């Protein structure tokens, strides 16, 4: 046949093996993914939460006029309370976990506590009661939205399975907020006789307000938010809220009003300003503490006794106190630069600490070094092979010579060996070197050095000099 290629049986078997290995590779790639595919759900949560807060306020303030409305309102609030309890259980479950990387992908809470546990049963009963009450009040059945839902292939699934089977931690809060929205919007639409509306006045981006200064989009953990406004014509013509909680100015003068706000935890925040009759808004984030690197400037492979530099993104460091520790390395931190000198070869861990609490950690690798280069030094610390030499010293200051022996071979073949248990040339050595005839060969050998940590030993490279 035209446009076809015949493949032999042996090659066909090879292609099948390659295809299988490729599938295995894709599987491992998925399993090792750091959870980025669910991170966008966390970006949805602030908007969902704010929407539901506004709708819940409308529902609570709605004045019922008959028994049906009262029953629907009370059942709606009861179902919403059930979801709130579940959200608190989820928060407690994740309290000790950092919601990043692999933790975003895990689905133990959804599969075990929701689909198999009492929490799921309570939620289902609450949603079932809401659907029943809603149908009795309005004649409309919401089962297809909450209890029995169709997937993209038209197959039906029970509500809990549809929403929570294998649902990752990173998406659970967003899913709960979605269920809240379904209850609130449908209830308000019936009670008010119209689709719910937030009816907010037009809000302007804070970039349109050229009077604001010193406002940061991203804050480090523990860092305060500072900003200032030009003083309004009247004191009552400005107000400020963070996440809908009013904040007061720190102080003011004739020219500016100064604000200072300490975010209580990491996460997303919204700032609203009412300034001379206009509403301005802005969003900012308090980052989760952790290692974030400027990789193009950093070195992640080092050698025992030699320092490596890793540059840290300061927006992810606790402000202002942070320190770094490792049992197997000396660490210095200055100007966002982490200088790490490993004591021993192999994998070692560096911890980010704040107030004796471990915030994050990274694993690094140090190659071993077999021989340490040494040199003769004078009293000023400069290389010197003459009469002014007083000690044998490692070229890398991490190491220090602790013992060596000197083998002197004269031109006539006679040899003399002197041993020393320090790095300094003793009087007998200096005298032997001085009295040796011209042409003698000096071999500084069997050199032992020790690292700064006090328990890492290596051999020094034999040093040979001729008089």
C-alpha positions, 0 to 999 in steps of 0.5 A: 500500500502507498504511504505505509512503512513495514516494520519488522517483528524485532523492531516492532517489539523495540517500539513497544518497549519504548512506548511502555517506558515513555508511559512509565516516564510520564507516570513518574513525572506526574507523581514527582510534580510539585503540585503546581497544577492545583496552585491556581485554586488557591488564587481563586479562594480570596475572590470566592470567600469575599463573594460569599461573605457579601452574599451571606450578609444579604441572606442574614439581613433579609426579612422573611414575610412568610413561613416558607421563606423563613424555613428556607432561610434557616435551612440555608444558614444551617447548611452553610454552618455545616460547611463552615464546620467542615472547613474548620476540620480541614484547617485543623487537619492541615495545621501542621502541614505546609500547603505547598509542593507535594502537600497540594496534591495529597487527597487523604482528607477528601478520600478518608474523612469526607468519602468514608468518614462522618464529616462526609455523611453530615455534609451530605445530610445537610445538602440533602435537607437544603435541596428538599427544603428548597424544592418544597419552597420553590418547586425547583429541584437542585439535585443536579447541582448538589446531590447527583451530578453529570460529568462531561460524558453524561455519566451521573455521580453522587454529589460527594464523589463528584466533588471530593473523590481524589480531590487534592488539598490545594483545591478543597477550600475552593470546592467548599466555597463553590458549594457555599455559592450555590446555596447562597445564590439560589436562596437569595434568588428565590427570596429576593425574586431576582438574581443576587447582586453585590451592588458595589460602587465602582472601585478604582485600582490604587494605581489611579491614586497618585498620592500613595507611596511606599506600597509593596505588592509582596511582603516577607513573612512577618514584614509590616505594610507601610504606606502614606497618603497626602492628607485629605482636605477633611479628616473624615474623607478617608478610610482604610480597610484590610480584608474588610477590617478597618485600620487606623492611621499610625500618625499624621502630620500636616502633609501626610497620613501614615499607615502601618499594618502587621498581617497576622499570617501568610496569604492573600490580602486586599486593601480598600481605601475610601479617599475623598469620595472615591473607592480604591483597591489593591491586593497584596500577598504575604509569602510563605516562608521558605527557600526561593533562589536566584538560581542563575547566581547560585551554586548547588554543588560544592566540595568539602572545605570550600564555600558555595554561594546561594542567593536567597529571594528576600521576599520569602524570608521571615522579617526581620529575624532569620537564621540558617543552621546545619550540623554538617556545614559552616553557614554565613548569611549576609545581603541575601547571600548564603555562604555554605562550607560543608564539613563532610562529603555527601548529602547534608541539610540546611534549615531555615530557622526563626525563633528556634522553629524550623520553617523550611529546609534544603538538601545539598551535596558536597563532593569529597576532597582527597588531598589538601594543597599546602605551602610553607608560610612566613610570619605574615602568612605569605608563601616563603620557601626561604629561611623566614618560613615558620609553618606549614599551612593549608592553602584553603583556610578551612583546613589546618595542618596538625602533623607532618614529617620532614625528609631531608635527602642530601646530594650524597644520598644521606637521609634524615627524617624529622617528625612534628606534631604541630604545623610549626617548624620546630627549632630542630627542623629549622636548624636541620634545614639551615645546615643541609648542604646546597642541592639537598631535597626537602620532602614535607610528607605524611601531612595530616590536616583537620577541618574547622569542625574539629573532626574531619581529617584529610591528607595534605599533598606532599610538598617538595623543595630543593635548597 
